[in-house]
Each structure stands twice: as structure tokens, then as C-alpha cells.
Amino acid sequence: MLNIFPGKKKDSKQSDEKTLEEQLAAFPGAPKLEDMKWHEKVAMKQFLKMSPEEQKKAAEKAMKKMKPEELEKNKSQIVASLDEMKRNRMISDDQYRLMKRKYGIK
């Protein structure tokens, strides 16, 4: 059969995953590759392709959003978005309560 979409062979794909696993092993506290969902794998691959400076900036930006003072500052926006997600049935009541507890919102 004629392959009109030539690309990498399966063997090279498996070797790419091994290198990704090796790269993840270098990061302390990183989750295992088999525990990740497909979108997490894609995001991790993009993160690992970044230069070390860009990785540091991305990590700082992510951690800045989780600081208590940043959460307190954006509390009204967080509550509004959670309420809207609950109204549109994007999340259940249990998920709503868990998210509010996670962010320390009462």
C-alpha cells in the first residue's frame, strides 16, 4: 500500500518517548509519563523544548498565580468564573466545593 503521509517510523517514536521519560526523571517531583493525560504530555513536551531561561520564567509565572496574595487579589474573578462554570454545568457541585476549598474561598 502506498503511504502518502511518510513520517517517522514507530521505532523512532518509541525512542522519543524514552528520551522524554529520561528528561522527566531529571526534574525532581515530576509526575510519571504513564500517569499523564495526553494534553499534559503535550504541554510537558513544549516545556522541555524551551530554553532554561524560558522554563524558569514559565515556572515563576505559574507559581506567582498560586501565591496567597495573588489569590486574594483575584478572589472575585475566581468566584465569578466558578459560579459561571457551575451554572453552565461545566463542573458539578462536588467539583465546585473542592475548587473553593483548594483556593481557600468560603
Biopython code that builds the backbone (N, CA, C, O; Angstrom):
import numpy as np
from Bio.PDB.StructureBuilder import StructureBuilder

atoms = [
    (1, "MET", "N", (0.836, -1.174, 0.000)),
    (1, "MET", "CA", (0.000, 0.000, 0.000)),
    (1, "MET", "C", (0.886, 1.244, 0.000)),
    (1, "MET", "O", (1.904, 1.292, 0.689)),
    (2, "LEU", "N", (0.500, 2.214, -0.754)),
    (2, "LEU", "CA", (1.250, 3.451, -0.875)),
    (2, "LEU", "C", (0.963, 4.349, 0.324)),
    (2, "LEU", "O", (-0.196, 4.627, 0.632)),
    (3, "ASN", "N", (2.002, 4.795, 0.992)),
    (3, "ASN", "CA", (1.852, 5.678, 2.147)),
    (3, "ASN", "C", (2.022, 7.114, 1.671)),
    (3, "ASN", "O", (3.126, 7.535, 1.324)),
    (4, "ILE", "N", (0.921, 7.866, 1.658)),
    (4, "ILE", "CA", (1.001, 9.252, 1.184)),
    (4, "ILE", "C", (1.440, 10.210, 2.293)),
    (4, "ILE", "O", (1.715, 11.380, 2.030)),
    (5, "PHE", "N", (1.505, 9.718, 3.520)),
    (5, "PHE", "CA", (1.940, 10.530, 4.655)),
    (5, "PHE", "C", (3.189, 9.918, 5.277)),
    (5, "PHE", "O", (3.133, 9.359, 6.372)),
    (6, "PRO", "N", (4.312, 10.025, 4.579)),
    (6, "PRO", "CA", (5.519, 9.437, 5.171)),
    (6, "PRO", "C", (5.930, 10.226, 6.404)),
    (6, "PRO", "O", (5.777, 11.446, 6.459)),
    (7, "GLY", "N", (6.441, 9.527, 7.364)),
    (7, "GLY", "CA", (6.850, 10.196, 8.590)),
    (7, "GLY", "C", (7.823, 9.322, 9.346)),
    (7, "GLY", "O", (8.489, 8.455, 8.780)),
    (8, "LYS", "N", (7.885, 9.570, 10.626)),
    (8, "LYS", "CA", (8.786, 8.793, 11.461)),
    (8, "LYS", "C", (8.299, 7.354, 11.546)),
    (8, "LYS", "O", (7.103, 7.077, 11.461)),
    (9, "LYS", "N", (9.232, 6.468, 11.712)),
    (9, "LYS", "CA", (8.877, 5.078, 11.920)),
    (9, "LYS", "C", (8.526, 4.873, 13.377)),
    (9, "LYS", "O", (8.872, 5.694, 14.226)),
    (10, "LYS", "N", (7.845, 3.787, 13.668)),
    (10, "LYS", "CA", (7.405, 3.525, 15.034)),
    (10, "LYS", "C", (8.575, 3.396, 15.997)),
    (10, "LYS", "O", (8.467, 3.790, 17.159)),
    (11, "ASP", "N", (9.685, 2.853, 15.531)),
    (11, "ASP", "CA", (10.844, 2.697, 16.408)),
    (11, "ASP", "C", (11.374, 4.048, 16.884)),
    (11, "ASP", "O", (11.756, 4.193, 18.045)),
    (12, "SER", "N", (11.397, 5.030, 15.995)),
    (12, "SER", "CA", (11.898, 6.347, 16.384)),
    (12, "SER", "C", (10.933, 7.016, 17.359)),
    (12, "SER", "O", (11.363, 7.783, 18.221)),
    (13, "LYS", "N", (9.630, 6.735, 17.234)),
    (13, "LYS", "CA", (8.660, 7.308, 18.161)),
    (13, "LYS", "C", (8.876, 6.760, 19.564)),
    (13, "LYS", "O", (8.789, 7.500, 20.544)),
    (14, "GLN", "N", (9.155, 5.484, 19.659)),
    (14, "GLN", "CA", (9.405, 4.888, 20.965)),
    (14, "GLN", "C", (10.675, 5.451, 21.585)),
    (14, "GLN", "O", (10.737, 5.650, 22.799)),
    (15, "SER", "N", (11.682, 5.709, 20.771)),
    (15, "SER", "CA", (12.915, 6.280, 21.319)),
    (15, "SER", "C", (12.687, 7.712, 21.789)),
    (15, "SER", "O", (13.327, 8.151, 22.745)),
    (16, "ASP", "N", (11.768, 8.468, 21.124)),
    (16, "ASP", "CA", (11.434, 9.815, 21.573)),
    (16, "ASP", "C", (10.787, 9.777, 22.947)),
    (16, "ASP", "O", (11.090, 10.610, 23.802)),
    (17, "GLU", "N", (9.892, 8.810, 23.166)),
    (17, "GLU", "CA", (9.242, 8.711, 24.467)),
    (17, "GLU", "C", (10.248, 8.364, 25.559)),
    (17, "GLU", "O", (10.128, 8.834, 26.691)),
    (18, "LYS", "N", (11.230, 7.550, 25.223)),
    (18, "LYS", "CA", (12.243, 7.209, 26.212)),
    (18, "LYS", "C", (13.045, 8.446, 26.596)),
    (18, "LYS", "O", (13.364, 8.648, 27.767)),
    (19, "THR", "N", (13.365, 9.258, 25.619)),
    (19, "THR", "CA", (14.115, 10.458, 25.947)),
    (19, "THR", "C", (13.264, 11.407, 26.783)),
    (19, "THR", "O", (13.785, 12.091, 27.664)),
    (20, "LEU", "N", (11.954, 11.454, 26.515)),
    (20, "LEU", "CA", (11.069, 12.288, 27.308)),
    (20, "LEU", "C", (11.023, 11.777, 28.747)),
    (20, "LEU", "O", (11.045, 12.570, 29.688)),
    (21, "GLU", "N", (10.959, 10.462, 28.919)),
    (21, "GLU", "CA", (10.977, 9.891, 30.262)),
    (21, "GLU", "C", (12.291, 10.210, 30.974)),
    (21, "GLU", "O", (12.301, 10.503, 32.170)),
    (22, "GLU", "N", (13.386, 10.152, 30.239)),
    (22, "GLU", "CA", (14.682, 10.476, 30.831)),
    (22, "GLU", "C", (14.737, 11.935, 31.239)),
    (22, "GLU", "O", (15.281, 12.273, 32.291)),
    (23, "GLN", "N", (14.170, 12.805, 30.400)),
    (23, "GLN", "CA", (14.157, 14.229, 30.730)),
    (23, "GLN", "C", (13.290, 14.495, 31.957)),
    (23, "GLN", "O", (13.641, 15.316, 32.804)),
    (24, "LEU", "N", (12.157, 13.801, 32.050)),
    (24, "LEU", "CA", (11.288, 13.973, 33.213)),
    (24, "LEU", "C", (11.959, 13.486, 34.485)),
    (24, "LEU", "O", (11.748, 14.051, 35.558)),
    (25, "ALA", "N", (12.768, 12.438, 34.372)),
    (25, "ALA", "CA", (13.456, 11.909, 35.537)),
    (25, "ALA", "C", (14.441, 12.928, 36.108)),
    (25, "ALA", "O", (14.767, 12.886, 37.295)),
    (26, "ALA", "N", (14.915, 13.844, 35.257)),
    (26, "ALA", "CA", (15.865, 14.858, 35.707)),
    (26, "ALA", "C", (15.195, 15.915, 36.593)),
    (26, "ALA", "O", (15.864, 16.569, 37.394)),
    (27, "PHE", "N", (13.868, 16.082, 36.448)),
    (27, "PHE", "CA", (13.142, 17.062, 37.251)),
    (27, "PHE", "C", (12.654, 16.405, 38.542)),
    (27, "PHE", "O", (11.909, 15.427, 38.488)),
    (28, "PRO", "N", (13.058, 16.926, 39.696)),
    (28, "PRO", "CA", (12.584, 16.333, 40.955)),
    (28, "PRO", "C", (11.094, 16.602, 41.141)),
    (28, "PRO", "O", (10.628, 17.724, 40.945)),
    (29, "GLY", "N", (10.362, 15.576, 41.514)),
    (29, "GLY", "CA", (8.936, 15.717, 41.771)),
    (29, "GLY", "C", (8.066, 15.710, 40.535)),
    (29, "GLY", "O", (6.864, 15.959, 40.631)),
    (30, "ALA", "N", (8.638, 15.434, 39.378)),
    (30, "ALA", "CA", (7.856, 15.399, 38.145)),
    (30, "ALA", "C", (7.009, 14.121, 38.109)),
    (30, "ALA", "O", (7.457, 13.071, 38.570)),
    (31, "PRO", "N", (5.798, 14.204, 37.568)),
    (31, "PRO", "CA", (4.957, 13.007, 37.503)),
    (31, "PRO", "C", (5.481, 12.027, 36.461)),
    (31, "PRO", "O", (6.256, 12.396, 35.579)),
    (32, "LYS", "N", (5.051, 10.782, 36.575)),
    (32, "LYS", "CA", (5.464, 9.777, 35.607)),
    (32, "LYS", "C", (4.712, 9.986, 34.306)),
    (32, "LYS", "O", (3.585, 10.480, 34.308)),
    (33, "LEU", "N", (5.327, 9.614, 33.202)),
    (33, "LEU", "CA", (4.740, 9.817, 31.889)),
    (33, "LEU", "C", (3.449, 9.023, 31.731)),
    (33, "LEU", "O", (2.500, 9.512, 31.118)),
    (34, "GLU", "N", (3.395, 7.812, 32.271)),
    (34, "GLU", "CA", (2.189, 6.999, 32.114)),
    (34, "GLU", "C", (1.030, 7.511, 32.958)),
    (34, "GLU", "O", (-0.115, 7.126, 32.720)),
    (35, "ASP", "N", (1.300, 8.370, 33.937)),
    (35, "ASP", "CA", (0.237, 8.945, 34.759)),
    (35, "ASP", "C", (-0.354, 10.206, 34.143)),
    (35, "ASP", "O", (-1.375, 10.701, 34.621)),
    (36, "MET", "N", (0.264, 10.734, 33.097)),
    (36, "MET", "CA", (-0.187, 11.969, 32.475)),
    (36, "MET", "C", (-1.266, 11.704, 31.433)),
    (36, "MET", "O", (-1.297, 10.646, 30.804)),
    (37, "LYS", "N", (-2.141, 12.675, 31.264)),
    (37, "LYS", "CA", (-3.127, 12.639, 30.188)),
    (37, "LYS", "C", (-2.456, 13.194, 28.940)),
    (37, "LYS", "O", (-1.355, 13.740, 29.015)),
    (38, "TRP", "N", (-3.115, 13.057, 27.793)),
    (38, "TRP", "CA", (-2.472, 13.435, 26.536)),
    (38, "TRP", "C", (-2.143, 14.918, 26.488)),
    (38, "TRP", "O", (-1.082, 15.283, 25.980)),
    (39, "HIS", "N", (-3.010, 15.787, 26.997)),
    (39, "HIS", "CA", (-2.732, 17.227, 26.934)),
    (39, "HIS", "C", (-1.608, 17.612, 27.894)),
    (39, "HIS", "O", (-0.878, 18.571, 27.645)),
    (40, "GLU", "N", (-1.470, 16.868, 28.990)),
    (40, "GLU", "CA", (-0.354, 17.125, 29.902)),
    (40, "GLU", "C", (0.968, 16.720, 29.255)),
    (40, "GLU", "O", (1.991, 17.377, 29.449)),
    (41, "LYS", "N", (0.937, 15.636, 28.486)),
    (41, "LYS", "CA", (2.148, 15.194, 27.785)),
    (41, "LYS", "C", (2.579, 16.233, 26.756)),
    (41, "LYS", "O", (3.764, 16.537, 26.625)),
    (42, "VAL", "N", (1.603, 16.775, 26.028)),
    (42, "VAL", "CA", (1.916, 17.792, 25.014)),
    (42, "VAL", "C", (2.510, 19.028, 25.676)),
    (42, "VAL", "O", (3.498, 19.584, 25.196)),
    (43, "ALA", "N", (1.901, 19.456, 26.783)),
    (43, "ALA", "CA", (2.405, 20.631, 27.494)),
    (43, "ALA", "C", (3.809, 20.377, 28.045)),
    (43, "ALA", "O", (4.661, 21.264, 28.013)),
    (44, "MET", "N", (4.045, 19.171, 28.547)),
    (44, "MET", "CA", (5.362, 18.846, 29.093)),
    (44, "MET", "C", (6.416, 18.825, 27.994)),
    (44, "MET", "O", (7.545, 19.269, 28.203)),
    (45, "LYS", "N", (6.051, 18.309, 26.825)),
    (45, "LYS", "CA", (6.992, 18.302, 25.703)),
    (45, "LYS", "C", (7.356, 19.727, 25.304)),
    (45, "LYS", "O", (8.521, 20.023, 25.040)),
    (46, "GLN", "N", (6.352, 20.616, 25.259)),
    (46, "GLN", "CA", (6.621, 22.013, 24.923)),
    (46, "GLN", "C", (7.497, 22.662, 25.991)),
    (46, "GLN", "O", (8.405, 23.430, 25.673)),
    (47, "PHE", "N", (7.226, 22.356, 27.240)),
    (47, "PHE", "CA", (8.022, 22.911, 28.334)),
    (47, "PHE", "C", (9.468, 22.448, 28.240)),
    (47, "PHE", "O", (10.387, 23.238, 28.456)),
    (48, "LEU", "N", (9.680, 21.165, 27.918)),
    (48, "LEU", "CA", (11.037, 20.637, 27.835)),
    (48, "LEU", "C", (11.795, 21.156, 26.616)),
    (48, "LEU", "O", (13.026, 21.166, 26.609)),
    (49, "LYS", "N", (11.067, 21.590, 25.584)),
    (49, "LYS", "CA", (11.723, 22.144, 24.394)),
    (49, "LYS", "C", (12.194, 23.582, 24.618)),
    (49, "LYS", "O", (13.034, 24.086, 23.872)),
    (50, "MET", "N", (11.654, 24.239, 25.645)),
    (50, "MET", "CA", (12.029, 25.630, 25.933)),
    (50, "MET", "C", (13.473, 25.701, 26.420)),
    (50, "MET", "O", (14.034, 24.726, 26.920)),
    (51, "SER", "N", (14.045, 26.875, 26.258)),
    (51, "SER", "CA", (15.377, 27.095, 26.803)),
    (51, "SER", "C", (15.268, 27.174, 28.328)),
    (51, "SER", "O", (14.182, 27.421, 28.852)),
    (52, "PRO", "N", (16.369, 26.968, 29.040)),
    (52, "PRO", "CA", (16.305, 27.020, 30.513)),
    (52, "PRO", "C", (15.786, 28.349, 31.062)),
    (52, "PRO", "O", (15.110, 28.369, 32.091)),
    (53, "GLU", "N", (16.094, 29.457, 30.386)),
    (53, "GLU", "CA", (15.600, 30.753, 30.838)),
    (53, "GLU", "C", (14.081, 30.827, 30.693)),
    (53, "GLU", "O", (13.387, 31.308, 31.589)),
    (54, "GLU", "N", (13.567, 30.342, 29.548)),
    (54, "GLU", "CA", (12.125, 30.360, 29.333)),
    (54, "GLU", "C", (11.417, 29.422, 30.311)),
    (54, "GLU", "O", (10.320, 29.727, 30.780)),
    (55, "GLN", "N", (12.037, 28.287, 30.619)),
    (55, "GLN", "CA", (11.466, 27.353, 31.588)),
    (55, "GLN", "C", (11.353, 28.021, 32.955)),
    (55, "GLN", "O", (10.348, 27.872, 33.650)),
    (56, "LYS", "N", (12.389, 28.753, 33.328)),
    (56, "LYS", "CA", (12.390, 29.424, 34.621)),
    (56, "LYS", "C", (11.292, 30.490, 34.674)),
    (56, "LYS", "O", (10.592, 30.612, 35.679)),
    (57, "LYS", "N", (11.141, 31.265, 33.585)),
    (57, "LYS", "CA", (10.103, 32.288, 33.537)),
    (57, "LYS", "C", (8.710, 31.668, 33.610)),
    (57, "LYS", "O", (7.835, 32.186, 34.306)),
    (58, "ALA", "N", (8.501, 30.568, 32.901)),
    (58, "ALA", "CA", (7.192, 29.903, 32.903)),
    (58, "ALA", "C", (6.871, 29.354, 34.289)),
    (58, "ALA", "O", (5.735, 29.461, 34.752)),
    (59, "ALA", "N", (7.860, 28.770, 34.948)),
    (59, "ALA", "CA", (7.643, 28.231, 36.295)),
    (59, "ALA", "C", (7.340, 29.351, 37.288)),
    (59, "ALA", "O", (6.467, 29.205, 38.143)),
    (60, "GLU", "N", (8.060, 30.471, 37.175)),
    (60, "GLU", "CA", (7.808, 31.603, 38.069)),
    (60, "GLU", "C", (6.414, 32.174, 37.846)),
    (60, "GLU", "O", (5.728, 32.540, 38.800)),
    (61, "LYS", "N", (5.996, 32.249, 36.581)),
    (61, "LYS", "CA", (4.671, 32.776, 36.264)),
    (61, "LYS", "C", (3.582, 31.872, 36.842)),
    (61, "LYS", "O", (2.584, 32.360, 37.373)),
    (62, "ALA", "N", (3.773, 30.562, 36.739)),
    (62, "ALA", "CA", (2.787, 29.615, 37.280)),
    (62, "ALA", "C", (2.737, 29.692, 38.800)),
    (62, "ALA", "O", (1.655, 29.646, 39.385)),
    (63, "MET", "N", (3.878, 29.808, 39.436)),
    (63, "MET", "CA", (3.906, 29.862, 40.895)),
    (63, "MET", "C", (3.385, 31.199, 41.423)),
    (63, "MET", "O", (2.833, 31.262, 42.521)),
    (64, "LYS", "N", (3.560, 32.260, 40.645)),
    (64, "LYS", "CA", (3.068, 33.570, 41.057)),
    (64, "LYS", "C", (1.554, 33.560, 41.164)),
    (64, "LYS", "O", (0.991, 34.216, 42.041)),
    (65, "LYS", "N", (0.883, 32.819, 40.278)),
    (65, "LYS", "CA", (-0.574, 32.762, 40.307)),
    (65, "LYS", "C", (-1.091, 32.028, 41.534)),
    (65, "LYS", "O", (-2.248, 32.212, 41.909)),
    (66, "MET", "N", (-0.273, 31.211, 42.162)),
    (66, "MET", "CA", (-0.730, 30.425, 43.300)),
    (66, "MET", "C", (-0.394, 31.072, 44.643)),
    (66, "MET", "O", (-0.736, 30.517, 45.687)),
    (67, "LYS", "N", (0.258, 32.216, 44.644)),
    (67, "LYS", "CA", (0.582, 32.885, 45.907)),
    (67, "LYS", "C", (-0.696, 33.376, 46.569)),
    (67, "LYS", "O", (-1.620, 33.817, 45.885)),
    (68, "PRO", "N", (-0.755, 33.304, 47.888)),
    (68, "PRO", "CA", (-1.976, 33.717, 48.595)),
    (68, "PRO", "C", (-2.398, 35.155, 48.325)),
    (68, "PRO", "O", (-3.589, 35.442, 48.202)),
    (69, "GLU", "N", (-1.432, 36.055, 48.232)),
    (69, "GLU", "CA", (-1.809, 37.453, 47.990)),
    (69, "GLU", "C", (-2.385, 37.644, 46.587)),
    (69, "GLU", "O", (-3.262, 38.484, 46.386)),
    (70, "GLU", "N", (-1.893, 36.863, 45.610)),
    (70, "GLU", "CA", (-2.449, 36.937, 44.257)),
    (70, "GLU", "C", (-3.854, 36.336, 44.229)),
    (70, "GLU", "O", (-4.738, 36.854, 43.547)),
    (71, "LEU", "N", (-4.058, 35.246, 44.968)),
    (71, "LEU", "CA", (-5.387, 34.647, 45.043)),
    (71, "LEU", "C", (-6.369, 35.597, 45.702)),
    (71, "LEU", "O", (-7.510, 35.722, 45.256)),
    (72, "GLU", "N", (-5.939, 36.264, 46.753)),
    (72, "GLU", "CA", (-6.812, 37.200, 47.458)),
    (72, "GLU", "C", (-7.174, 38.382, 46.560)),
    (72, "GLU", "O", (-8.302, 38.876, 46.590)),
    (73, "LYS", "N", (-6.208, 38.827, 45.764)),
    (73, "LYS", "CA", (-6.436, 39.956, 44.880)),
    (73, "LYS", "C", (-7.447, 39.614, 43.784)),
    (73, "LYS", "O", (-8.249, 40.461, 43.389)),
    (74, "ASN", "N", (-7.407, 38.375, 43.295)),
    (74, "ASN", "CA", (-8.276, 37.953, 42.193)),
    (74, "ASN", "C", (-9.434, 37.084, 42.670)),
    (74, "ASN", "O", (-10.020, 36.347, 41.876)),
    (75, "LYS", "N", (-9.765, 37.160, 43.940)),
    (75, "LYS", "CA", (-10.787, 36.309, 44.531)),
    (75, "LYS", "C", (-12.145, 36.495, 43.850)),
    (75, "LYS", "O", (-12.835, 35.513, 43.577)),
    (76, "SER", "N", (-12.526, 37.716, 43.578)),
    (76, "SER", "CA", (-13.836, 37.969, 42.969)),
    (76, "SER", "C", (-13.920, 37.365, 41.566)),
    (76, "SER", "O", (-14.963, 36.838, 41.178)),
    (77, "GLN", "N", (-12.830, 37.441, 40.809)),
    (77, "GLN", "CA", (-12.817, 36.853, 39.469)),
    (77, "GLN", "C", (-12.896, 35.338, 39.535)),
    (77, "GLN", "O", (-13.579, 34.713, 38.724)),
    (78, "ILE", "N", (-12.199, 34.742, 40.502)),
    (78, "ILE", "CA", (-12.204, 33.287, 40.656)),
    (78, "ILE", "C", (-13.603, 32.804, 41.018)),
    (78, "ILE", "O", (-14.100, 31.833, 40.447)),
    (79, "VAL", "N", (-14.235, 33.490, 41.972)),
    (79, "VAL", "CA", (-15.581, 33.106, 42.393)),
    (79, "VAL", "C", (-16.563, 33.265, 41.239)),
    (79, "VAL", "O", (-17.421, 32.407, 41.029)),
    (80, "ALA", "N", (-16.443, 34.351, 40.496)),
    (80, "ALA", "CA", (-17.348, 34.576, 39.367)),
    (80, "ALA", "C", (-17.191, 33.491, 38.305)),
    (80, "ALA", "O", (-18.183, 32.996, 37.770)),
    (81, "SER", "N", (-15.955, 33.123, 38.002)),
    (81, "SER", "CA", (-15.751, 32.093, 36.977)),
    (81, "SER", "C", (-16.224, 30.725, 37.470)),
    (81, "SER", "O", (-16.770, 29.947, 36.688)),
    (82, "LEU", "N", (-16.022, 30.421, 38.755)),
    (82, "LEU", "CA", (-16.517, 29.157, 39.305)),
    (82, "LEU", "C", (-18.043, 29.110, 39.285)),
    (82, "LEU", "O", (-18.629, 28.083, 38.943)),
    (83, "ASP", "N", (-18.689, 30.219, 39.652)),
    (83, "ASP", "CA", (-20.151, 30.268, 39.626)),
    (83, "ASP", "C", (-20.684, 30.093, 38.208)),
    (83, "ASP", "O", (-21.673, 29.393, 37.990)),
    (84, "GLU", "N", (-20.031, 30.726, 37.259)),
    (84, "GLU", "CA", (-20.463, 30.599, 35.860)),
    (84, "GLU", "C", (-20.287, 29.171, 35.354)),
    (84, "GLU", "O", (-21.143, 28.652, 34.638)),
    (85, "MET", "N", (-19.178, 28.541, 35.729)),
    (85, "MET", "CA", (-18.949, 27.155, 35.325)),
    (85, "MET", "C", (-19.996, 26.229, 35.952)),
    (85, "MET", "O", (-20.435, 25.269, 35.319)),
    (86, "LYS", "N", (-20.389, 26.515, 37.176)),
    (86, "LYS", "CA", (-21.406, 25.705, 37.848)),
    (86, "LYS", "C", (-22.767, 25.908, 37.186)),
    (86, "LYS", "O", (-23.498, 24.942, 36.970)),
    (87, "ARG", "N", (-23.115, 27.160, 36.861)),
    (87, "ARG", "CA", (-24.382, 27.454, 36.198)),
    (87, "ARG", "C", (-24.485, 26.785, 34.835)),
    (87, "ARG", "O", (-25.545, 26.285, 34.461)),
    (88, "ASN", "N", (-23.382, 26.779, 34.097)),
    (88, "ASN", "CA", (-23.366, 26.178, 32.762)),
    (88, "ASN", "C", (-23.145, 24.672, 32.793)),
    (88, "ASN", "O", (-23.013, 24.025, 31.754)),
    (89, "ARG", "N", (-23.108, 24.132, 33.998)),
    (89, "ARG", "CA", (-22.933, 22.694, 34.229)),
    (89, "ARG", "C", (-21.643, 22.143, 33.634)),
    (89, "ARG", "O", (-21.599, 21.013, 33.147)),
    (90, "MET", "N", (-20.600, 22.957, 33.682)),
    (90, "MET", "CA", (-19.278, 22.509, 33.263)),
    (90, "MET", "C", (-18.606, 21.747, 34.396)),
    (90, "MET", "O", (-17.767, 20.877, 34.163)),
    (91, "ILE", "N", (-18.985, 22.084, 35.631)),
    (91, "ILE", "CA", (-18.466, 21.371, 36.797)),
    (91, "ILE", "C", (-19.647, 20.997, 37.694)),
    (91, "ILE", "O", (-20.691, 21.649, 37.673)),
    (92, "SER", "N", (-19.463, 19.948, 38.472)),
    (92, "SER", "CA", (-20.526, 19.502, 39.383)),
    (92, "SER", "C", (-20.434, 20.283, 40.698)),
    (92, "SER", "O", (-19.513, 21.070, 40.915)),
    (93, "ASP", "N", (-21.420, 20.039, 41.565)),
    (93, "ASP", "CA", (-21.417, 20.692, 42.873)),
    (93, "ASP", "C", (-20.202, 20.267, 43.701)),
    (93, "ASP", "O", (-19.604, 21.079, 44.406)),
    (94, "ASP", "N", (-19.850, 18.987, 43.604)),
    (94, "ASP", "CA", (-18.683, 18.497, 44.346)),
    (94, "ASP", "C", (-17.402, 19.163, 43.860)),
    (94, "ASP", "O", (-16.558, 19.564, 44.662)),
    (95, "GLN", "N", (-17.261, 19.277, 42.537)),
    (95, "GLN", "CA", (-16.068, 19.932, 41.979)),
    (95, "GLN", "C", (-16.028, 21.401, 42.381)),
    (95, "GLN", "O", (-14.960, 21.950, 42.653)),
    (96, "TYR", "N", (-17.200, 22.033, 42.417)),
    (96, "TYR", "CA", (-17.289, 23.434, 42.824)),
    (96, "TYR", "C", (-16.781, 23.612, 44.257)),
    (96, "TYR", "O", (-15.984, 24.505, 44.544)),
    (97, "ARG", "N", (-17.266, 22.735, 45.154)),
    (97, "ARG", "CA", (-16.827, 22.818, 46.552)),
    (97, "ARG", "C", (-15.335, 22.521, 46.696)),
    (97, "ARG", "O", (-14.642, 23.170, 47.479)),
    (98, "LEU", "N", (-14.846, 21.540, 45.940)),
    (98, "LEU", "CA", (-13.419, 21.208, 46.010)),
    (98, "LEU", "C", (-12.544, 22.365, 45.537)),
    (98, "LEU", "O", (-11.513, 22.650, 46.146)),
    (99, "MET", "N", (-12.947, 23.033, 44.455)),
    (99, "MET", "CA", (-12.162, 24.158, 43.943)),
    (99, "MET", "C", (-12.166, 25.321, 44.932)),
    (99, "MET", "O", (-11.138, 25.965, 45.138)),
    (100, "LYS", "N", (-13.308, 25.588, 45.538)),
    (100, "LYS", "CA", (-13.356, 26.674, 46.509)),
    (100, "LYS", "C", (-12.474, 26.346, 47.705)),
    (100, "LYS", "O", (-11.796, 27.225, 48.236)),
    (101, "ARG", "N", (-12.479, 25.094, 48.131)),
    (101, "ARG", "CA", (-11.637, 24.684, 49.258)),
    (101, "ARG", "C", (-10.153, 24.763, 48.866)),
    (101, "ARG", "O", (-9.315, 25.167, 49.672)),
    (102, "LYS", "N", (-9.842, 24.378, 47.637)),
    (102, "LYS", "CA", (-8.458, 24.405, 47.174)),
    (102, "LYS", "C", (-7.896, 25.820, 47.196)),
    (102, "LYS", "O", (-6.748, 26.037, 47.583)),
    (103, "TYR", "N", (-8.719, 26.782, 46.776)),
    (103, "TYR", "CA", (-8.269, 28.168, 46.733)),
    (103, "TYR", "C", (-8.511, 28.916, 48.044)),
    (103, "TYR", "O", (-8.168, 30.093, 48.161)),
    (104, "GLY", "N", (-9.097, 28.239, 49.026)),
    (104, "GLY", "CA", (-9.318, 28.865, 50.328)),
    (104, "GLY", "C", (-10.419, 29.893, 50.313)),
    (104, "GLY", "O", (-10.366, 30.868, 51.062)),
    (105, "ILE", "N", (-11.422, 29.694, 49.470)),
    (105, "ILE", "CA", (-12.531, 30.629, 49.344)),
    (105, "ILE", "C", (-13.729, 30.037, 50.082)),
    (105, "ILE", "O", (-14.034, 28.853, 49.936)),
    (106, "LYS", "N", (-14.398, 30.861, 50.867)),
    (106, "LYS", "CA", (-15.559, 30.354, 51.603)),
    (106, "LYS", "C", (-16.829, 30.920, 51.049)),
    (106, "LYS", "O", (-17.912, 30.605, 51.543)),
]
sb = StructureBuilder()
sb.init_structure("model")
sb.init_model(0)
sb.init_chain("A")
sb.init_seg("    ")
for serial, (resi, resn, name, xyz) in enumerate(atoms, 1):
    if name == "N":
        sb.init_residue(resn, " ", resi, " ")
    sb.init_atom(name, np.array(xyz, "f"), 0.0, 1.0, " ", f" {name:<3s}", serial, name[0])
structure = sb.get_structure()
